[in-house]
Every structure is written in structure tokens, then in C-alpha cells.
Amino acid sequence: MSSLPTTRRVFRRTDNHNPGSSKLQLQTEPIPALTPTSLLIKVHNISLNYRDANIANGGNPWPVILHGIPCNDAAGEIVAVGAHVSTFRNPTGREKTRSWLAADEDGVLAEFVVFQEWAACRLPGYLSWEEACLLPCAGVTAWMALRGGLRVILSSSSDAKPARISAQFLSPPILIVNYRTNPEWHEEVLRLTDGEGVNLVIEVGDSATLVQSMKCTRRGGIVSQVGYLSKSGKEHDGLEALLSVLIDRRIVLWSINAGSKQDMDDLCTALDATQMPLKDIIDSVEPFQKAEEAIEYIWQGRQVEKVVLRV
Ligand SMILES: NC(=O)c1ccc[n+]([C@@H]2O[C@H](COP(=O)([O-])OP(=O)(O)OC[C@H]3O[C@@H](n4cnc5c(N)ncnc54)[C@H](OP(=O)(O)O)[C@@H]3O)[C@@H](O)[C@H]2O)c1
């Protein structure tokens, strides 16, 4: 890039949480100053997560800055480096940015972002920008929870959404449990695993679903608490059974908060080695200007796979 830009287009949250109101505002603002140890990154693609819609609608249980920039999954290229940057000296290479973002600090829904070099990861070279932007939050979280190939049982309130996924990934077959039509879904998981239970649970509900998940985990299995999606309003349902199930099944219960730069580097190394394509888990790619519609699409839970924005 011959001359560096001084301004950027960016979406910021309106912090108006009334239903039907605009949740994002597009604006042009100066690009933050490059410090001696930071990188100026031209963002190519951003992928959306439920978290982005939840924060834009006022649902985040942790601190959020006023009118912050949403989104924490992006891929871009370094176009300038500070004078003391040591790990990314070649500004023409493809690099990746991430941090613990988009809540109590600005996120990445912008044309350009500035990050400290220690927050950036080098991308697997075989991935497109659209695929690479899935990695920092969604990818690393899945990597932390799984770290290997497994047979999958997918829980959903829909029959159509998981049917589309299981038709796409045939081997090994993906099993499906509908948690809406089958409130005792943990019994179905036990049936599908010959009464033994699953090895690993990625728990995206809350305390209402946690104990149920533990009931269908095998003895010594692992439950990773990742999300807080349940909208049942019955947060404490079943919690009285927590300790007895935890001890009876000798479950390892832990929480995941995405991962470190080292975890992301490990994921990128594994992807480089396996050359696993990611384009088949992209629901759709929309232009940057459609950020607000895309966030609403996620908020309504209409996506089957990942929604990506193209800058
Ligand atoms: N801790 C971390 O590091 C981390 C990282 C990434 C995401 N998260 C959190 O993880 C959660 C999921 O995020 P996402 O972006 O993957 O969302 P997503 O794309 O909307 O996917 C959520 C999935 O969970 C299913 N689901 C929703 N409520 C459920 C329930 N009560 N019981 C069982 N399954 C249920 C949904 O099924 P249907 O819609 O088909 O019913 C859908 O398949 C969010 O709370 C997010 O904030 C945490």
C-alpha cells in the first residue's frame, strides 16, 4: 500500500436495545495511532458470532464499553508496523488479528484496526480470508473443546438445520437430538451412546441445561461450559442435582473463554498440517454494509453455519 490511510469506516453499537431500533451505526473516524509495538491491519473478512448479536441487544453479562465496535473474529493483512515490532517485519504477508475483544474494548467491525503485535497470529497460508476469519474466536473455542476428531451429536430446536449439516458431513454420521420436541433429550443421548454417555460436551445453555448435559456424559467425561444461550428463564432448574451428578459421574467440568495466542497458533499449525477446508461451514458472505442485517439474522437464530462479512 503506497500511502497509508488515516481514516476508516467502522460500525459502532448504538446501545439502543429497544426491539426494532438500529443496533449499529456506520461512521468514518480517524484510525487509532500506530504505537512502536503495534500493527496496522487492513481487515478483509469478519465473521459473526451469537455474542455480537447478544451484546448489540444488551444481553452481555460482563462489562461493555459505550458505543464500542462489535465483533471479534477477523482476518486481515498487515499494512504497517511500529518501529519496534519484531515478529511481523514483513508487512506484505498475511497475518491474523485477535484479542479478547468487542466488549470492554473495541472489536474488529472496521476497515482498518490497530493491535499490539503480541495479539496477532500468522494464518495458515492455504485458507482464504473468508475461511481464516472463522478462526480467532469460534475456531479457537472449538479447538479448545475438541482437539481431535470425534463422532458428533448435535442438539437443536430445529429438525431442518441439523439435517442440512448431517447431509453435508456424511462420515462419520452426525447424530441429532431435538431439545425442543424432546425435553428429556439427555435420555436420547444416552440411548444413542448405548447408555454410556458422551466423552465431551460443549455446553452452550446455562444452569438449566448443564445438569442435563452432565447426566448424559460418560463417567470421567469432560463438560466444557462455553455459552449462556438458554432463554428458558428457569436458570436454577435441576441445579440441586449438580453435585450428586458431578461426583457420581466423576465429571471434569471446566469453562472455556476462547483461548490464548498460543492456542490459536496451535490451531493454525494443525490446520496447516491437515489442510482442512473451512468453506463448507460458511452459511453466507455479505458485504460490510450489511452488518446490521447480518447481526439481526444471527439474533433471530436463522443461520445454520457461519455468517461472514466482506470488507
Ligand atoms: N466461552 C467462549 O469462549 C465462547 C466462544 C464462542 C461462543 N461462546 C458462546 O457460545 C454460545 C453459542 O455461540 P454461537 O456463536 O456458536 O451461537 P450459534 O451459532 O447461534 O449456535 C448456537 C447453537 O446452540 C444451540 N442451542 C441454543 N440453545 C440451546 C439449548 N438451550 N440447548 C441446546 N442447544 C441449544 C442452537 O440450536 P438451534 O438454534 O438450532 O436451536 C445452535 O445450534 C453463545 O452463548 C456464545 O456467547 C462462548
The ligand as an SDF file (V2000), in Angstrom:
LIG
                    3D

 48 52  0  0  0  0  0  0  0  0999 V2000
  -16.7160  -19.0150   26.1200 N   0  0  0  0  0  0  0  0  0  0  0  0
  -16.2540  -18.7580   24.9070 C   0  0  0  0  0  0  0  0  0  0  0  0
  -15.0670  -18.6090   24.6660 O   0  0  0  0  0  0  0  0  0  0  0  0
  -17.2300  -18.6480   23.7710 C   0  0  0  0  0  0  0  0  0  0  0  0
  -16.7750  -18.6130   22.4590 C   0  0  0  0  0  0  0  0  0  0  0  0
  -17.7270  -18.6230   21.4160 C   0  0  0  0  0  0  0  0  0  0  0  0
  -19.0850  -18.6120   21.7390 C   0  0  0  0  0  0  0  0  0  0  0  0
  -19.4710  -18.5810   23.0490 N   0  0  0  0  0  0  0  0  0  0  0  0
  -20.8800  -18.6220   23.4480 C   0  0  0  0  0  0  0  0  0  0  0  0
  -21.3960  -19.8770   22.9900 O   0  0  0  0  0  0  0  0  0  0  0  0
  -22.7770  -19.7380   22.7030 C   0  0  0  0  0  0  0  0  0  0  0  0
  -23.0380  -20.2120   21.2520 C   0  0  0  0  0  0  0  0  0  0  0  0
  -22.4520  -19.2600   20.3650 O   0  0  0  0  0  0  0  0  0  0  0  0
  -22.5200  -19.4800   18.7960 P   0  0  0  0  0  0  0  0  0  0  0  0
  -21.9450  -18.2510   18.1600 O   0  0  0  0  0  0  0  0  0  0  0  0
  -21.9620  -20.8080   18.4570 O   0  0  0  0  0  0  0  0  0  0  0  0
  -24.1210  -19.4880   18.5750 O   0  0  0  0  0  0  0  0  0  0  0  0
  -24.9950  -20.0740   17.3590 P   0  0  0  0  0  0  0  0  0  0  0  0
  -24.2260  -20.0490   16.0940 O   0  0  0  0  0  0  0  0  0  0  0  0
  -26.3190  -19.3730   17.4500 O   0  0  0  0  0  0  0  0  0  0  0  0
  -25.1840  -21.6120   17.7310 O   0  0  0  0  0  0  0  0  0  0  0  0
  -25.8450  -21.9660   18.8880 C   0  0  0  0  0  0  0  0  0  0  0  0
  -26.2660  -23.4220   18.8090 C   0  0  0  0  0  0  0  0  0  0  0  0
  -26.6870  -23.8540   20.1230 O   0  0  0  0  0  0  0  0  0  0  0  0
  -27.9890  -24.4400   20.0320 C   0  0  0  0  0  0  0  0  0  0  0  0
  -28.7610  -24.1290   21.2350 N   0  0  0  0  0  0  0  0  0  0  0  0
  -29.3340  -22.9410   21.5740 C   0  0  0  0  0  0  0  0  0  0  0  0
  -29.9720  -23.0480   22.7760 N   0  0  0  0  0  0  0  0  0  0  0  0
  -29.7850  -24.3260   23.1870 C   0  0  0  0  0  0  0  0  0  0  0  0
  -30.2100  -25.0550   24.3230 C   0  0  0  0  0  0  0  0  0  0  0  0
  -30.9590  -24.4780   25.2760 N   0  0  0  0  0  0  0  0  0  0  0  0
  -29.8720  -26.3390   24.4460 N   0  0  0  0  0  0  0  0  0  0  0  0
  -29.1120  -26.9420   23.4750 C   0  0  0  0  0  0  0  0  0  0  0  0
  -28.6690  -26.3150   22.3440 N   0  0  0  0  0  0  0  0  0  0  0  0
  -29.0070  -25.0040   22.2110 C   0  0  0  0  0  0  0  0  0  0  0  0
  -28.6070  -23.7720   18.8070 C   0  0  0  0  0  0  0  0  0  0  0  0
  -29.5710  -24.6180   18.2980 O   0  0  0  0  0  0  0  0  0  0  0  0
  -30.8280  -24.0660   17.4830 P   0  0  0  0  0  0  0  0  0  0  0  0
  -30.6770  -22.6000   17.2240 O   0  0  0  0  0  0  0  0  0  0  0  0
  -30.7660  -24.8890   16.2280 O   0  0  0  0  0  0  0  0  0  0  0  0
  -31.9840  -24.3960   18.3530 O   0  0  0  0  0  0  0  0  0  0  0  0
  -27.4340  -23.6270   17.8500 C   0  0  0  0  0  0  0  0  0  0  0  0
  -27.1920  -24.8090   17.1310 O   0  0  0  0  0  0  0  0  0  0  0  0
  -23.1240  -18.2740   22.9580 C   0  0  0  0  0  0  0  0  0  0  0  0
  -23.6200  -18.1280   24.2770 O   0  0  0  0  0  0  0  0  0  0  0  0
  -21.7800  -17.5750   22.8270 C   0  0  0  0  0  0  0  0  0  0  0  0
  -21.7260  -16.3520   23.5080 O   0  0  0  0  0  0  0  0  0  0  0  0
  -18.5610  -18.6120   24.0660 C   0  0  0  0  0  0  0  0  0  0  0  0
  1  2  1  0
  2  3  2  0
  2  4  1  0
  4  5  1  0
  4 48  2  0
  5  6  2  0
  6  7  1  0
  7  8  2  0
  8  9  1  0
  8 48  1  0
  9 10  1  0
  9 46  1  0
 10 11  1  0
 11 12  1  0
 11 44  1  0
 12 13  1  0
 13 14  1  0
 14 15  2  0
 14 16  1  0
 14 17  1  0
 17 18  1  0
 18 19  2  0
 18 20  1  0
 18 21  1  0
 21 22  1  0
 22 23  1  0
 23 24  1  0
 23 42  1  0
 24 25  1  0
 25 26  1  0
 25 36  1  0
 26 27  1  0
 26 35  1  0
 27 28  2  0
 28 29  1  0
 29 30  1  0
 29 35  2  0
 30 31  1  0
 30 32  2  0
 32 33  1  0
 33 34  2  0
 34 35  1  0
 36 37  1  0
 36 42  1  0
 37 38  1  0
 38 39  2  0
 38 40  1  0
 38 41  1  0
 42 43  1  0
 44 45  1  0
 44 46  1  0
 46 47  1  0
M  CHG  2   8   1  16  -1
M  END
$$$$
